[in-house]
Amino acid sequence: MTQPARKPSDAVALLFSIPEHKRNHEVLDGVLVERASPGSDHGFAQAKTVEACVPFNRRSGGDPPNPGGWWIMTEVEILLGASSIARPDLSGWRRERAPTRPQDNPIELRPDWVCEIISPSTAARDRVAKLRLYQEQGIPHYWIVDPSDRTLTVFRNTDQGYLVVLAAESEDKVRAEPFDAVELAVGDLFENE
């Protein structure tokens, strides 16, 4: 049985005890959990969500179609508190908080936005355990992209916890915070071209 991590070095040691070529895991509240192997719907939605973030993944100061101001990364390990190392599908840091791209492994700077693409086997974890973890760690924005029901749910962290600020379906065109400077056609995250 895995012993819970009690300090950041314990969580790091637990995760990094797995050889890199076999490491498809996270440590959530001190428990080592295996991540799902993504299917086609997951992979497509992740790629399209990254594409939707492209106007922001650059320096600030662009015109409205390219506002910039963010570092956006996929599948990076992030130290969250003493007992968790998460690997969200997408993560973003405002460049005003992170003038240079976070490069440590795991990244110790809390992201300003995370996004999970739901897989059938991890839906409960993403909707409950990770939502709670991200909220407790003060991550301001959390997106859940669900390819099976073709929805986008956007959460904002408040004093009372995460608040749903947007629930959108495939037919909707939205301005989803924190990337509300650019309109997003939700269906584009799921449609084949």
ZICORMO-V146838 format. One record per residue. RES is the residue in three letters. OMEGA is omega in radians with two decimals (NA if undefined). D_LAST is the distance of its C-alpha to the last C-alpha in Angstrom with 1 decimal. Layout:
# ZICORMO-V146838
res: {RES:RES}
omega: {OMEGA:OMEGA}
d_last: {D_LAST:D_LAST}
This chain:
# ZICORMO-V146838
res: {MET:THR:GLN:PRO:ALA:ARG:LYS:PRO:SER:ASP:ALA:VAL:ALA:LEU:LEU:PHE:SER:ILE:PRO:GLU:HIS:LYS:ARG:ASN:HIS:GLU:VAL:LEU:ASP:GLY:VAL:LEU:VAL:GLU:ARG:ALA:SER:PRO:GLY:SER:ASP:HIS:GLY:PHE:ALA:GLN:ALA:LYS:THR:VAL:GLU:ALA:CYS:VAL:PRO:PHE:ASN:ARG:ARG:SER:GLY:GLY:ASP:PRO:PRO:ASN:PRO:GLY:GLY:TRP:TRP:ILE:MET:THR:GLU:VAL:GLU:ILE:LEU:LEU:GLY:ALA:SER:SER:ILE:ALA:ARG:PRO:ASP:LEU:SER:GLY:TRP:ARG:ARG:GLU:ARG:ALA:PRO:THR:ARG:PRO:GLN:ASP:ASN:PRO:ILE:GLU:LEU:ARG:PRO:ASP:TRP:VAL:CYS:GLU:ILE:ILE:SER:PRO:SER:THR:ALA:ALA:ARG:ASP:ARG:VAL:ALA:LYS:LEU:ARG:LEU:TYR:GLN:GLU:GLN:GLY:ILE:PRO:HIS:TYR:TRP:ILE:VAL:ASP:PRO:SER:ASP:ARG:THR:LEU:THR:VAL:PHE:ARG:ASN:THR:ASP:GLN:GLY:TYR:LEU:VAL:VAL:LEU:ALA:ALA:GLU:SER:GLU:ASP:LYS:VAL:ARG:ALA:GLU:PRO:PHE:ASP:ALA:VAL:GLU:LEU:ALA:VAL:GLY:ASP:LEU:PHE:GLU:ASN:GLU}
omega: {-3.13:3.07:3.12:3.06:-3.12:3.11:-3.06:-3.12:3.10:3.12:3.12:-3.13:-3.14:-3.13:-3.05:3.00:3.10:3.10:-3.04:-3.09:3.10:-3.01:3.01:-2.99:2.98:2.99:-3.13:-3.09:3.06:-3.12:3.11:3.13:3.11:3.09:3.11:2.97:-3.04:3.05:-3.09:-3.13:3.12:-3.11:3.13:-3.14:3.11:-3.14:-3.13:3.08:3.05:3.13:3.13:-3.12:-3.08:-3.13:-3.09:-3.02:-3.13:3.08:3.10:2.99:3.10:3.08:-3.04:3.12:-3.10:-3.02:3.11:3.04:-3.04:2.84:3.11:-3.13:3.09:2.93:3.08:3.13:-3.07:3.09:-3.14:-3.11:-3.06:-2.95:-3.11:2.94:-3.13:3.06:-3.13:3.08:3.06:3.09:3.12:3.09:3.04:-3.11:3.07:3.07:-3.11:-3.09:3.04:-3.10:3.08:-3.05:-3.12:3.14:0.02:3.09:-3.10:3.13:-3.14:3.07:3.07:-3.12:2.97:3.13:3.02:3.02:-3.05:2.91:-3.10:-3.07:-3.12:-3.06:-3.11:3.13:-3.12:-3.07:-3.08:-3.03:-3.12:3.08:3.14:3.13:-3.11:3.11:-3.13:-3.12:3.03:3.10:-2.99:-3.04:3.12:3.06:2.94:3.09:-3.07:-3.14:-3.08:3.08:3.02:-3.12:3.00:3.05:-3.09:3.13:3.01:3.13:3.13:3.09:3.14:-3.09:-3.13:3.09:3.06:3.13:3.12:2.98:-3.00:3.10:-3.04:-3.09:-3.00:2.93:-2.97:2.94:-2.99:-3.13:0.14:-3.09:-3.03:3.08:-3.11:3.11:-3.13:2.98:-3.03:3.13:3.11:3.12:-3.01:-3.03:2.91:-3.10:NA}
d_last: {46.3:44.6:46.8:45.2:44.7:47.4:46.6:43.7:45.2:45.3:41.6:40.8:43.2:41.8:38.2:39.4:41.7:38.7:38.0:34.9:33.2:33.6:32.9:30.0:32.1:33.1:36.5:36.4:39.8:41.5:39.8:37.7:34.5:32.0:28.3:25.8:23.9:20.3:18.0:14.4:13.5:15.9:14.7:11.0:12.5:15.1:13.0:11.1:14.6:16.1:13.7:14.8:18.4:18.4:20.3:23.0:23.4:26.0:29.5:30.3:31.1:27.9:27.2:25.2:21.7:23.0:25.8:26.1:28.8:27.3:27.1:24.0:24.1:22.6:24.8:28.1:31.3:33.1:36.7:37.1:40.8:43.2:41.6:37.8:35.3:31.8:28.6:25.9:22.2:22.3:25.5:26.5:29.8:30.9:32.4:35.5:36.3:35.2:36.0:35.0:32.2:33.5:34.2:36.6:35.8:35.6:34.8:37.7:36.5:34.9:31.4:30.8:27.4:25.9:22.8:22.5:19.5:21.1:21.6:23.6:26.6:26.8:26.0:29.7:30.3:27.6:28.6:32.4:33.8:31.4:31.3:35.1:35.3:33.1:35.0:38.4:37.5:36.8:33.1:32.4:28.8:26.8:23.3:22.2:18.5:18.4:15.4:17.6:18.5:15.5:18.0:19.2:23.0:24.7:28.3:31.0:34.2:37.3:41.0:40.4:37.4:33.7:32.9:29.7:28.8:25.3:23.8:20.4:18.1:14.4:15.4:17.4:17.4:19.9:22.0:22.4:25.5:26.3:23.3:24.0:24.4:20.7:18.8:16.0:13.5:13.9:10.9:8.7:10.6:9.5:6.2:3.8:0.0}
